[in-house]
Structures are given as structure tokens and as C-alpha cells.
Amino acid sequence: MTRVDSTNVLIATDELHSFVGKLVFDGPDWLWTGWSYQIRFVSGVLNGSTVEGAATLDASGMSITKKSHSQYGEMLIRESEKPISQAQYEACRSKFLSTTSSKENCQF
């Protein structure tokens, strides 16, 4: 990704130039309150497909919406994430790193 001057806009592509897109952050640097993006595939099996999304972030959590459009159909994903405590994070991390614990998802 390449930042456009000193703005909150970034231009995205890969080394093969199989996609192009734009990401826009809302809010001051590293204190973002949201972002949106649009990606368009310009070669390969996904040529002509698009992915777009938006998110909001605050002390109560993060809400994310992603939309995909392609020759294969459309998909909409909505996520709602809530913050966890340091203790919850450490407990879940230990569970996943353990060789003896169950690898089930941590539920809070």
C-alpha cells in the first residue's frame, strides 16, 4: 500500500497488479475511528470482481461490513466485535498455545 501524500488515503495493489483499490481511514493517524475500502480485481480468475467494506471503531467495540461481488455471486459479511480484558486475552492465548488444551474458540 502507498499513502497518498499526508492524507488518510492509501492506494493498494500487489506485485502482479491483479487488483487495485483504495483505503480511507477516518480520524487522526493511529487514532482511527473507522475506515472504508474498495478493491477491484483486474486480472486472473477474479477479474471484474469487487470487494468493499467499512468499519467503525470506538471504546465499545468494532462494527465491520464487507461486500463482495463477482461472477460467482454476491456475499455480505457483518461483524460486531467487543473488547476483551488483558486477562481474557492471556487466558485465550495460553489455551491456543497449549499442546494439551482443546483448540475450541474462546467465548466471552
C-alpha positions, -999 to 999 in steps of 0.1 A, spaced: 0 0 0 11 35 -7 -1 65 13 -13 95 -8 8 124 5 -1 131 41 -37 121 38 -56 92 53 -59 77 18 -39 46 8 -37 30 -26 -34 -8 -27 -22 -32 -53 0 -63 -55 33 -70 -74 13 -87 -102 -12 -58 -104 -40 -83 -101 -61 -58 -81 -63 -21 -74 -80 -3 -46 -83 25 -21 -84 25 17 -95 56 36 -91 59 73 -113 82 94 -98 102 122 -63 112 131 -33 89 125 -33 58 147 -64 70 165 -88 60 137 -125 58 143 -132 39 111 -122 30 76 -136 21 42 -121 4 12 -129 -6 -23 -109 -32 -42 -113 -42 -79 -97 -73 -94 -83 -66 -128 -68 -100 -139 -70 -137 -131 -100 -158 -122 -115 -129 -101 -112 -103 -129 -140 -79 -127 -149 -88 -91 -151 -62 -63 -147 -62 -26 -157 -32 -5 -160 -27 32 -164 -2 61 -157 -3 98 -163 19 128 -142 16 159 -148 31 194 -144 21 231 -175 -2 228 -160 -23 200 -158 -25 162 -185 -30 136 -175 -42 102 -194 -47 69 -178 -64 39 -194 -69 4 -181 -90 -24 -195 -90 -60 -182 -115 -86 -193 -136 -115 -200 -163 -89 -225 -142 -69 -226 -117 -40 -217 -120 -4 -223 -98 26 -205 -103 59 -213 -83 90 -192 -85 122 -196 -70 156 -165 -73 179 -164 -63 215 -133 -55 236 -119 -81 260 -97 -76 291 -60 -83 292 -68 -113 315 -93 -127 289 -67 -123 261 -40 -140 281 -63 -169 290 -73 -174 254 -37 -171 241 -25 -197 266 -53 -220 256 -43 -218 219 -6 -221 226 -10 -251 249 -2 -286 234 -28 -302 258 -57 -278 258 -87 -280 235 -84 -257 205 -120 -246 206 -127 -209 202 -126 -188 232 -160 -175 241 -165 -144 262 
